[in-house]
Amino acid sequence: MHFYRGRELRGFLLAAGFLQVEGVATYFSYGTDERVRTFGLGRAADCRDEWYVSGIARHGLADQEEIDALEQAWIHWAESPDSFAAFAWGRVIGRRPSP
């Protein structure tokens, strides 16, 4: 896994022959009671999702006790009046040249 690959995406597309390559970012924030609760409880539910849990196990990231603790931490976070989260998603868009 390359954590900083995003900063190289425009170059990858340009090197592959794409045209009009553009990097864009979208920001998400969870800063109201409702959005915090929805986001936090959704992440807590992930801790019971078979696909999510099997991936954690397959990569040796956590055991079931740790996953259970993570679920409880998300529930606690979702119910806390001072919780806030924000993050950005970066994307790169390119056009294929005409044949």
Residue pairs with C-beta under 8 A, 6 or more apart in sequence:
6 90
9 23
9 90
9 92
10 21
10 22
10 23
10 92
12 92
13 21
13 92
13 94
14 21
14 94
16 94
17 96
17 97
18 94
18 95
18 96
18 97
19 94
19 95
19 96
19 97
20 94
20 95
21 92
21 93
21 94
22 92
22 93
22 94
23 90
23 91
23 92
24 90
24 91
24 92
24 93
25 88
25 89
25 90
25 91
26 88
26 89
26 91
27 86
27 87
27 88
27 89
28 86
28 87
28 88
28 89
29 35
29 84
29 85
29 86
30 36
30 38
30 39
30 40
30 83
30 84
30 85
30 86
31 84
31 85
31 86
33 81
36 77
36 78
36 80
36 83
36 84
36 85
37 78
37 79
39 78
39 85
40 74
40 75
40 77
40 78
40 79
40 83
41 74
41 75
41 78
43 74
44 71
44 72
44 74
44 75
44 78
46 52
47 53
47 67
47 68
47 70
47 71
47 74
48 71
53 64
53 67
56 62
56 67
57 63
62 70
77 83
